[in-house]
């Protein structure tokens, strides 16, 4: 059995990440096909979820947003 449509999607993209343009294009195509997309574009030079200095604050912001989204998705599945 195949999927007819991907599920709602949450994406985090870094401004200077090498895959930024591809990620943004993918998010745009998902939205155009009717998939709900929450997109966070971080102004970090590379991925904000790397916990190495000098980005610990940005890593914390990213992880808090990620956990919030995961909790929201799982709470929506509760009977």
C-alpha positions in Angstrom: 0.0 0.0 0.0 1.5 3.3 -1.0 1.2 6.7 0.5 -1.0 9.2 -1.4 0.4 12.2 0.5 3.2 12.8 2.9 2.2 13.7 6.5 2.4 17.2 7.9 6.1 18.2 7.9 8.4 20.2 10.1 11.6 21.4 8.6 14.6 23.2 10.0 17.1 24.7 7.6 20.3 26.7 8.2 20.9 29.8 6.1 24.3 28.7 4.8 23.8 25.0 4.8 24.9 23.3 1.6 21.4 21.7 1.1 19.5 24.9 1.9 18.2 25.5 -1.6 17.1 21.9 -2.0 15.4 21.9 1.4 13.5 25.1 0.6 12.5 23.7 -2.8 11.2 20.5 -1.2 9.2 22.5 1.4 7.7 24.6 -1.4 6.8 21.5 -3.4 5.2 19.9 -0.4 3.1 23.0 0.3 2.1 23.3 -3.3 0.8 19.7 -3.1 -1.3 20.6 0.0 1.0 19.2 2.7 1.1 21.4 5.8 4.7 22.5 6.3 6.2 24.4 9.2 9.5 25.7 8.1 12.2 27.3 10.3 15.0 29.0 8.5 17.9 29.6 11.0 20.4 32.4 10.4 23.2 30.1 11.6 26.0 29.5 9.1 25.6 25.8 9.3 23.2 23.4 11.0 22.0 24.9 14.3 21.5 21.5 15.9 25.2 20.9 16.2 25.9 21.4 19.9 29.5 22.5 19.6 30.4 26.1 20.4 29.8 28.8 19.5 26.2 27.8 18.8 24.9 26.3 22.1 22.1 28.8 22.5 20.9 28.2 18.9 21.1 24.5 19.5 18.9 24.9 22.6 16.3 26.9 20.6 16.2 24.3 17.9 15.9 21.3 20.2 13.1 23.0 22.2 11.2 23.7 19.0 11.8 20.1 17.8 10.6 18.6 21.1 7.5 20.9 21.1 6.6 19.6 17.6 7.1 16.0 18.5 5.0 16.4 21.6 2.3 18.1 19.6 2.3 15.3 17.0 2.1 12.5 19.6 -0.6 14.3 21.6 -2.7 14.5 18.4 -2.5 10.7 18.1 -3.9 10.1 21.6 -7.4 8.5 21.8 
